[in-house]
Amino acid sequence: MNIQILGIKKCFETKKAERYFKERRIKYQLVYLNEKPLSKRELESVRANVELKELIDIKSKDYEKSNIKHMREDSVKQEILLNNPKLYKTPIVRNGRQATVGYKPDVWKEWE
């Protein structure tokens, strides 16, 4: 397994995901999106497993400011996400080419 947790430092769900892997002694890499945002390729890799609307945190303070909900084209939404990592719903957990968004222990258990 090659686990990568992408999240935000103050995100409770990110901390829960980190604890999940730590308790099972599964090695993981933790990446804070506000320090190292996803590249276009990384986002495309995640999107192969997850729909774009699942990646957008509608509870984020930046959600209203970004006007992303009024955008129709996914390519425009994706560009906005790339430029504003605070809009991601976290954690984004990757295992090679597989990915999940949010706290999904049922899916992660299948990866073990």
C-alpha positions as CSV (number, residue, x, y, z in Angstrom):
1,M,0.0,0.0,0.0
2,N,1.1,3.5,-0.8
3,I,-1.2,5.7,1.2
4,Q,-1.2,9.5,0.8
5,I,-3.6,11.6,2.9
6,L,-4.2,15.1,1.5
7,G,-5.9,17.4,4.0
8,I,-5.9,20.6,6.0
9,K,-4.2,20.9,9.4
10,K,-7.3,21.9,11.3
11,C,-9.7,19.5,9.6
12,F,-11.2,17.0,12.0
13,E,-11.9,14.4,9.3
14,T,-8.2,14.6,8.2
15,K,-7.1,13.9,11.7
16,K,-9.5,10.9,11.9
17,A,-8.1,9.5,8.7
18,E,-4.6,9.9,10.0
19,R,-5.5,8.1,13.2
20,Y,-7.2,5.3,11.2
21,F,-3.9,4.4,9.4
22,K,-1.7,5.1,12.5
23,E,-3.8,2.7,14.7
24,R,-3.3,0.0,12.0
25,R,0.4,0.7,11.7
26,I,-0.1,1.4,8.0
27,K,2.6,3.8,6.6
28,Y,1.2,6.9,5.0
29,Q,2.3,10.3,3.8
30,L,0.5,13.3,5.0
31,V,0.3,16.3,2.7
32,Y,-1.3,19.6,3.7
33,L,-3.1,21.1,0.7
34,N,-2.6,24.7,1.9
35,E,1.2,24.1,1.8
36,K,1.4,21.9,-1.3
37,P,-1.8,22.0,-3.4
38,L,-2.7,19.3,-5.9
39,S,-1.1,19.5,-9.3
40,K,-3.3,19.3,-12.4
41,R,-2.2,15.7,-12.9
42,E,-2.8,14.7,-9.3
43,L,-6.3,16.2,-9.5
44,E,-7.0,14.2,-12.7
45,S,-5.8,11.0,-11.0
46,V,-8.2,11.6,-8.1
47,R,-11.0,12.5,-10.5
48,A,-10.6,9.1,-12.1
49,N,-12.1,7.7,-8.9
50,V,-14.2,10.6,-7.6
51,E,-16.7,12.9,-9.2
52,L,-15.8,16.6,-9.2
53,K,-18.8,17.6,-7.1
54,E,-17.6,15.3,-4.3
55,L,-14.3,17.2,-4.2
56,I,-15.9,20.5,-3.5
57,D,-16.6,21.5,0.1
58,I,-19.9,23.4,0.0
59,K,-19.4,24.3,3.7
60,S,-16.1,26.1,3.0
61,K,-16.0,29.8,3.7
62,D,-14.5,30.2,0.2
63,Y,-17.3,28.4,-1.5
64,E,-19.6,31.4,-1.8
65,K,-16.8,33.8,-2.6
66,S,-15.5,31.6,-5.5
67,N,-18.9,31.5,-7.3
68,I,-18.1,27.9,-8.2
69,K,-21.7,26.8,-7.7
70,H,-22.7,28.9,-10.6
71,M,-20.1,27.4,-13.0
72,R,-21.5,24.9,-15.4
73,E,-18.3,23.5,-17.0
74,D,-16.2,21.0,-15.0
75,S,-13.0,22.3,-16.6
76,V,-13.7,25.8,-15.1
77,K,-14.6,24.3,-11.7
78,Q,-11.4,22.2,-11.8
79,E,-9.3,25.3,-12.6
80,I,-10.9,27.1,-9.6
81,L,-10.1,24.1,-7.3
82,L,-6.5,24.1,-8.5
83,N,-6.1,27.7,-7.6
84,N,-7.9,27.5,-4.2
85,P,-7.1,24.4,-2.1
86,K,-9.5,25.6,0.7
87,L,-12.4,24.5,-1.6
88,Y,-11.4,20.8,-1.4
89,K,-13.5,18.5,0.8
90,T,-10.9,16.7,2.9
91,P,-9.4,14.3,3.5
92,I,-8.5,13.0,0.0
93,V,-6.9,9.6,0.6
94,R,-5.0,8.0,-2.3
95,N,-3.7,4.5,-2.6
96,G,-1.9,4.3,-5.9
97,R,-4.5,5.0,-8.5
98,Q,-7.4,4.6,-6.1
99,A,-8.8,7.6,-4.2
100,T,-11.6,8.5,-1.7
101,V,-12.9,11.8,-0.4
102,G,-13.9,12.2,3.2
103,Y,-13.6,9.6,6.0
104,K,-14.2,6.2,4.4
105,P,-12.9,3.4,6.6
106,D,-15.0,0.8,4.8
107,V,-13.2,1.5,1.6
108,W,-9.8,1.7,3.2
109,K,-10.3,-1.6,4.9
110,E,-10.6,-3.2,1.4
111,W,-7.2,-1.7,0.5
112,E,-5.4,-3.6,3.4
